[in-house]
C-alpha cells in the first residue's frame, strides 16, 4: 500500500544504523519524546482537517474546502519542519538521520523506556489513521468531481455518452453535422 509522503515519518523503512547508539542523555531523550509527540499532534490535526474537508465537500461548502486545503498545506509544512528536527535528534542519538519510528526500540535497546515506546506507538497509530483518512478523502473528492462533471454536463445539455464532452460529437450517426436536418 502506498502512503502519502507525509506519512513517511512513521511508516517507511530506511537504512539501519551500523553503529550502536551513543549513550542517550536525559536532554536527548526528552527531545526525542517531544519530537514524537509533536509529530503525532500534527498528524492528528491533519486527520481533523481532512474530516472537515470531507464534511465541507458533502455540504458543497467551497469556502470550507478552500480553508481546509490551506490548513493542510500549513500543517504539512510544519510537519516537514518537525521531521527535520527528528532527523537531527536521530543523528545525535544513533548517528543516522533516517530512522523509522518502528525501529527505535531495536536501535535504542534499553534506552527505549515505556514513555518513549508509548509516544512511538501513538505516532504510528496516528499515521495509520491518517493513511485511512487520506484514502477516504481521495475517494470522496474523486466522486464529487465525477458527480460535478455529470451535473455540469446535464446543465449544459451535453449527453452523458458524448465522448470527451464534445458538443456535436457523432452520437447519433451524423458525422460532422451540428444540426439534424433530416427531420
N, C-alpha and C positions, 0 to 999 in steps of 0.2 A: 504494500500500500504506500503510495507516495504522499508525502506530507508537505504542507506549506513551508517555505524557507524559514519562517519564524519558529517553527517547531523543532528545527534542527538542534536547538539548545538542549532539548531533553530526550530526543528520540533517535538522532543519527549516531552512527558509530564513528569512531576516529581512531587514529593510531594510539596504541597504549604506550605509556612512558616506559623506557627501558631501565631507568634508574629508580631506586627506591625513593619514596618521598622524604623530603627533608623533615626534620622534627618540626611539628606544627606548633607555633606559638599561640598563646591564647588570642592574640590580636588577629592572627591569620585565620584561626578557627572562627572567630566572631565575624570577620569579613566574609568568609565563605558562607556562613549561616545567613548573614544579611543579604548576600547576593542571591542565594537560593530563594529566600523568602520574597525578595523584591521581584525576581523574575516570576514567581508564582502569582504574586499580586497583579502583575502586568498581564499575565495570561488570563487571570480571572476577569480583569477589566475588559480584555479583548472579547472574551466569551459574552459578557454582559452587553457589549457594544454590538456584537453580531446578533444577539437576540433582539435588541432594539431595532436593528436594521431589518430583520425578518418581519418584525411586527409592523414596521413602517411600510414595507413592501406590501404586506397584507391589507393595509388600510389605505394604500395609494397616497401616503404622506411623503411627497417628494422632498420637502424641506427636512424632514426627519431622516430620510435616506441620505441626503446630502450631508447632514450633520454627522451621521454615523460613518460615512466614508472619511470625512475629515478626522473624526475621533480615531478611526482605525489607523490612519496614517500617523497621527501623533503618537499613539500607543506603540506602533511598530518602530518608530524612530527611537522612542525611549527604551524599548526592548533591545534594540540594537546596541544602545549605549550600555545597558545592563549586561549584555552578553560580552562586550569588550571588557567590562570590569571583571566579570567572572574569568575570562581568559587570563587577565593579568594575575588574578589570585591563583588560578591553576598553575601558572608559570612559577609563581612564588613558592607554592606548596610542593608541587610534584615535578616541576621542570618542563612541562609542556602546556601549551595553550589549549589545544583541543582535547577535551576530556569529557565524554558524555556523562551526564549525571548518574546513569546506571552503573558506571564503572568506579564511582567514588569509593565505594566500600572496598572493592578489590585493591585499589591503589592506596587508600589511606590506612587500611588494616585496622589496627587498634585505635587509630586517630579518629575513626568514624564512630562517634558516640550516638546515643539514641536520639538526641535532639537534631543532629545533622541528618541522621537517617530519616527521621520524620519529615524534615524540611525537603529532603530529596524526594521522598515518596509523594509528598503533596505537590511538588513541582511536576513530577511525572504524571500524576493523576490529572492535574490541571491541563497539561499538554494533551493528554488523551481526550479530555472533554472538548478542548479547543479543536482538535482534529475532527471530531464528530460534528461540532457546530459549523465548521468551515464546509464540510461536506453537505450538510443540510442547507446552508445558505447558497451554495453553488446550485443545488437543485432548485431551490425556491426562486432564485434570480433567473435561472435558465427558463423555468416555467413561466415566470412573469414576463420575460422578454418575448417568449413564444406567444403567450396569450395577448400581449400588447400588439405584436405583429399581426395576429389574426384579427384583432379588433380594428387596427388601422386599415387592414385590407377591406373589412366589411364597411367601414365608414367611407372609404374611397371607392367602393363599388367594384373592387378587384376580386374576381373569383378566387377562392382558396386554391383551386387547381392551376391557376395561372403560373407558368414556370417563371421563377425568379421575380415574381411580382410585376412582370412586364405587361403593361396595358396593350391590348391589341395582339397579344400572342396568339398563335394558331391553336386556339382552344376548340373552336367549332369547325375547323376544316377549311376556312377561307384564308389561306396563307397570304399575308401582306395586306389584307383588307382591314381597314379600320371601321368601316360600316358594313353592315349586311344589307346589300341592295337587292337581294333575291326575293324578298317577300314584301 
